Amino acid sequence: MSVTVGPGAPPRRRARARVTPRVNDRLGNSLLRGLAILAALLTCALILEITYQLVSGSRLALSHFGLGFLVHSQWKPNFDVFGATTLLFGTAVSSAMALLIATPVSVAIGLYLSLLAPRGVRGVVGALVEMLAAIPSVILGFWGILVLGPFLRDHIEPWLHRTLGFIPLFGPPSSSGSSLFTAGLILTVMIVPIIASISRDLFRTVPRELQDGAAALGATRWEIVRGVILPSTASGVASAACLGLGRALGEAIAVTQVIGAGNEVHTSLFTTGDTLASRIANQFQGASTKLQTSSLFYLALILLVIGLTTNLAAQWIGRRYDVQRQAGR
């Protein structure tokens, strides 16, 4: 038996038909809100659980070394002597090098894919850039050992030393190809796809009317990029760079394969070094004492604090820029 809901239906039946969709909409909105809140709470709970486990695991090292752990450079498991200075230095130098190289390259790729590339080329190049992010880090590490390291050792490092050797950063070339310089370039390759993909999507969101208006006023392509596109997306690009920095800070496997596991702080990029993530990945399974295990937890806690600080800094930069831009309108 069919029920007719229309002009000929009784008023009560038509009212019931109108109320039912509203009830379903309210139910759907409540369900969506509940799922979103649950996801947010689960994320917060996961971060708190990770923090608790790291603090609990590093309690012995915290009580034994205190904050002095951050300024001691020696790492001697046989003597229960541990310090994080060398690892902090290696992490900072390799990640900063990767960020300084990857950010302009990625922005250039994003501008090309969003503004300059023909439609056919745009699809092919964009897919290749995104596929670069899918390469496992261990494969990039092997490539660094077999190809990149020897090439840098035989060609790039000697040339840089001859040309810029008066700068302490470009000291004598490494003898093995394993160095902070190699690790920094491997990290560059790993974070370029992240920053480039986000930058490309950001540049596409700039209204076409703004670009056409600037062109109508006589602006060149470079002036449109400098005066319209980059100012409109600066906060997003900064956040993308911070996301890439977080990726570089936490990379372990590829860096372990090419950095050389050095235990000293050197001014030259062509010497061996180590990072927080690399030391944890390299020694955690083989830790011989409870103090060494706790020290590795301490390193992980430091790395977590650095990562959270980086993300908070990215959000602060984005909000500050948005406030300044709105105030200038």
C-alpha positions in Angstrom: 0.0 0.0 0.0 1.6 3.3 -1.1 1.4 6.5 0.9 1.0 9.7 -1.1 2.7 12.8 0.3 1.8 15.8 -1.8 -0.8 18.5 -2.3 -3.6 16.0 -2.0 -2.3 14.4 1.2 -3.7 15.2 4.6 -1.9 18.1 6.4 -0.7 15.9 9.3 1.0 13.5 6.8 2.6 16.3 4.9 4.0 17.8 8.2 5.4 14.4 9.2 7.2 14.1 5.9 8.7 17.6 6.4 9.9 16.8 10.0 11.6 13.5 9.2 14.4 15.0 7.1 15.1 17.5 9.8 15.4 14.8 12.4 17.8 12.9 10.1 19.9 16.0 9.6 20.1 16.7 13.3 21.1 13.0 13.9 23.8 13.2 11.2 25.2 16.5 12.5 25.3 15.0 16.0 27.0 11.9 14.8 29.6 13.8 12.8 30.3 16.1 15.7 30.7 13.2 18.0 33.1 11.4 15.6 35.2 14.6 15.2 35.4 15.1 18.9 36.3 11.4 19.4 39.1 11.7 16.8 40.5 14.8 18.5 40.4 13.2 21.9 42.1 10.1 20.7 44.9 12.1 19.1 45.4 14.0 22.4 45.4 10.8 24.3 47.9 9.2 22.0 50.3 12.2 22.4 49.9 12.0 26.2 50.5 8.3 26.2 53.7 8.6 24.1 54.9 11.4 26.4 54.2 9.4 29.5 56.1 6.4 28.1 59.1 8.5 27.1 59.2 10.3 30.5 58.9 7.0 32.3 61.6 5.3 30.3 64.0 8.2 30.6 63.5 8.7 34.4 66.8 7.0 35.3 68.8 9.2 32.9 66.9 12.3 34.0 67.8 11.7 37.6 71.4 10.7 36.8 72.3 13.4 34.3 69.7 16.1 34.6 69.8 18.9 32.1 73.6 18.4 31.9 72.8 15.6 29.4 72.1 18.3 26.8 75.6 19.9 27.1 77.8 16.7 27.4 79.1 15.4 24.1 80.6 12.1 25.1 78.7 8.8 24.4 80.6 5.9 26.0 78.2 3.0 26.8 81.1 0.9 28.4 81.6 3.6 31.0 78.0 4.7 31.4 78.8 8.2 30.1 76.2 9.7 27.8 75.5 13.1 26.4 73.4 14.6 23.6 75.4 17.6 22.4 76.9 15.8 19.3 73.5 14.4 18.4 71.7 17.7 18.8 74.4 19.3 16.6 74.1 16.7 13.9 70.3 16.9 14.0 70.3 20.7 13.7 72.9 20.9 11.0 71.5 18.2 8.7 67.9 19.3 9.1 68.7 23.0 8.6 70.7 22.2 5.5 67.9 20.2 4.1 65.3 22.9 4.9 67.5 25.7 3.3 67.9 23.7 0.1 64.5 22.1 -0.1 62.3 25.2 0.5 63.3 27.3 -2.5 63.5 24.3 -4.7 60.0 23.1 -3.6 58.5 26.6 -4.0 59.9 26.7 -7.5 58.4 23.3 -8.3 55.1 24.4 -6.9 55.1 27.6 -9.0 56.0 25.7 -12.1 53.3 23.1 -11.7 50.6 25.6 -10.8 51.3 28.4 -13.2 53.8 27.7 -15.9 53.7 24.0 -16.9 51.5 22.9 -19.8 48.6 20.7 -18.8 50.2 17.4 -20.0 53.6 18.1 -18.4 51.9 19.2 -15.2 50.2 15.8 -14.7 53.4 13.9 -15.4 55.8 16.0 -13.3 53.4 16.3 -10.4 52.9 12.6 -10.3 56.7 12.0 -10.3 57.3 14.5 -7.5 54.6 12.8 -5.4 56.0 9.4 -6.2 59.4 10.5 -4.8 57.8 10.7 -1.4 56.7 7.0 -1.7 60.3 5.7 -2.0 61.1 3.9 1.2 63.8 5.7 3.3 66.0 2.6 3.3 66.1 2.6 -0.5 67.2 6.3 -0.4 69.8 5.3 2.1 71.2 2.6 -0.2 71.2 5.1 -3.1 73.1 7.5 -0.8 75.7 4.8 0.0 76.2 3.5 -3.6 75.7 6.6 -5.7 75.3 10.0 -3.9 78.1 9.5 -1.3 80.9 8.5 -3.8 79.8 11.2 -6.2 80.0 13.9 -3.5 83.3 12.5 -2.2 84.9 12.5 -5.7 83.5 15.6 -7.3 81.3 18.0 -5.2 83.2 18.1 -1.9 86.7 18.6 -3.5 85.2 21.4 -5.7 83.5 23.1 -2.7 86.7 22.8 -0.7 88.8 24.4 -3.5 86.3 27.2 -4.0 85.0 27.9 -0.5 87.6 26.3 1.7 88.3 29.5 3.5 84.9 28.9 5.2 85.1 26.3 8.0 81.9 24.6 6.8 83.7 23.4 3.7 86.8 21.6 5.1 88.7 18.7 3.6 86.5 16.2 1.7 85.5 13.0 3.5 87.3 9.8 2.7 84.3 7.5 2.7 81.4 9.6 1.4 79.6 9.4 4.7 79.1 12.8 6.2 76.7 15.4 7.5 76.7 16.9 4.0 75.5 13.6 2.4 72.9 13.2 5.2 71.6 16.7 4.6 71.2 16.1 0.8 69.4 12.8 1.5 67.0 14.6 3.8 66.5 17.3 1.1 65.4 14.6 -1.4 62.9 13.3 1.3 61.2 16.6 2.2 61.1 18.2 -1.3 57.9 16.2 -2.3 56.1 17.3 0.9 56.8 21.0 0.6 56.3 21.0 -3.2 53.0 19.2 -3.1 51.5 21.5 -0.4 52.9 24.6 -2.1 51.4 23.7 -5.4 48.0 23.2 -3.9 48.3 26.5 -2.0 49.3 28.4 -5.2 46.2 27.0 -7.0 43.9 28.5 -4.3 44.9 32.1 -5.2 41.9 33.6 -7.0 42.4 33.9 -10.7 40.8 37.3 -10.6 43.6 38.7 -8.5 46.2 37.5 -11.0 44.3 38.7 -14.0 43.8 42.1 -12.3 47.5 42.4 -11.6 48.3 41.4 -15.2 45.8 44.0 -16.5 47.6 46.7 -14.6 50.8 45.8 -16.4 52.5 43.4 -13.9 54.9 40.9 -15.3 54.7 37.2 -14.4 57.4 37.6 -11.7 55.6 40.7 -10.2 52.4 38.6 -10.0 54.3 35.9 -8.2 56.1 38.3 -5.9 53.2 40.7 -5.2 50.1 38.4 -5.3 50.8 34.7 -5.1 53.6 34.5 -2.5 52.1 37.1 -0.1 48.7 35.3 -0.2 50.2 31.9 0.6 53.2 32.8 2.8 51.7 31.4 6.0 50.8 28.1 4.2 54.3 27.8 2.7 55.9 28.4 6.1 53.7 25.7 7.6 54.7 23.4 4.8 58.3 24.1 5.4 57.9 23.3 9.1 56.2 20.1 8.2 59.1 19.2 6.1 61.4 20.1 8.9 59.6 17.8 11.2 60.0 15.0 8.7 63.8 15.7 8.5 64.2 15.9 12.3 62.6 12.4 12.8 64.2 10.5 9.9 66.4 7.7 11.2 67.1 4.9 8.7 68.4 6.8 5.7 70.4 9.1 7.9 72.0 6.2 9.8 73.2 4.7 6.5 75.0 7.8 5.2 76.0 10.0 8.2 78.9 7.9 9.5 77.9 7.7 13.2 80.5 10.2 14.4 80.8 11.2 18.0 82.4 14.6 17.8 81.3 18.1 16.9 83.1 19.5 13.8 82.7 22.8 12.0 83.0 21.1 8.6 80.0 19.6 6.8 82.2 16.9 5.2 82.9 15.1 8.5 80.9 12.3 10.0 78.2 12.9 12.6 75.0 11.5 14.1 71.5 12.6 14.9 69.0 11.9 17.7 66.8 9.7 15.6 69.7 7.8 14.0 71.3 7.1 17.4 68.1 5.7 18.8 67.5 3.5 15.8 71.0 2.3 15.8 71.5 1.4 19.4 68.1 0.8 21.1 67.9 -2.9 20.3 71.5 -3.5 21.4 71.5 -1.4 24.5 73.6 -3.2 27.2 72.7 -1.4 30.4 69.6 0.2 31.8 71.2 3.6 31.9 72.0 3.4 28.2 68.4 2.4 27.4 67.1 5.2 29.6 69.5 7.6 27.8 68.0 6.6 24.5 64.6 7.3 25.9 65.9 10.7 27.0 67.0 11.3 23.4 63.5 10.4 22.2 62.0 12.8 24.7 64.2 15.6 23.4 63.2 14.8 19.9 59.5 14.8 20.8 59.9 18.2 22.4 61.7 19.6 19.3 59.0 18.2 17.1 56.1 19.7 19.1 57.9 23.0 19.3 58.4 23.1 15.6 54.7 22.5 15.0 53.7 25.2 17.5 56.1 27.6 15.9 54.5 26.9 12.5 51.0 27.6 13.9 52.3 30.8 15.5 53.8 32.0 12.3 50.6 31.3 10.3 48.4 33.1 12.8 50.7 36.1 13.1 51.0 36.5 9.4 47.2 36.2 9.0 46.6 38.9 11.6 49.1 41.2 10.0 47.6 40.7 6.5 44.1 41.4 7.8 45.3 44.5 9.6 46.9 45.8 6.4 43.7 45.5 4.4 
